[in-house]
Amino acid sequence: MKFDKNTKLSAIIQNPNHNKVLHREGVPCVTCPMAKFEMDSLEIGQICEMYGLDLEKILNELNKNE
């Protein structure tokens, strides 16, 4: 599966290597207790926009670890 800006957080966090990428890049939703209720609706593009994160860098890292 190739990740893009519309990929749901629930699909990304299934792989421990992807979790490491999200942690390293400062994605706060991975550790947020409220995010677990929204994992199926949160998209990585939305998260990056909300928190000013580098979407392209994160996607490159995630797709490298696929």
N, C-alpha and C positions, 0 to 999 in steps of 0.2 A: 504494500500500500504506500503510495506516495502522498506525503502530507502537503496540504496547501492551507491558505488562510481560512478556509471554511471547515477544516477538520475539527471535530469535537474533541474537547479535552479528555473525555472518557475513552476515546480511541487511542489517544497518545499515551496515557498513563498506564496502559496495559503492559508495557514493556519497561522493566527496570532501567535499561539504558536511556530510554526517553525521559524517564523521571529525573535522571542525573542531569540531562541537558537542561530541562526546565529549571531545576534548582540552580545550576551553574549560571544560567542566564537571568536569574532573579524573577522568575514567574511566581508571584505570590499566591496564586490560586491553588497550587499544589499543597500548601500547608494550611490554607484557610479552612476552618471548620465549616463555614457556610457553603463553600464551593462544592462540597460533596453532594449537596442537594441540587446543584446546577450543572454537574459534569456532563450530562447528556445534551445540554443546550448551549453551553459556553463554547465558542469557537476560538481557536488560537489567534486569529486575526483580530477579533474583538478584544481579547485580553491584552494583546500587544498595543492596540490603540489606546485602551483605557490607562495603561501604565507606562506608556511611552517607551516600550521595548522594541528592539530591532527585529521585526518580523522576518526579514530575509535571512538574517544570521541564524535565528532560531530554526527556521525551516530547513536551511542548509545543514545544520547540525543534526536535526531530527532525521532527515532523509539520508544522511551519511551513515547513521546508526541503524537504518532499517534492515 
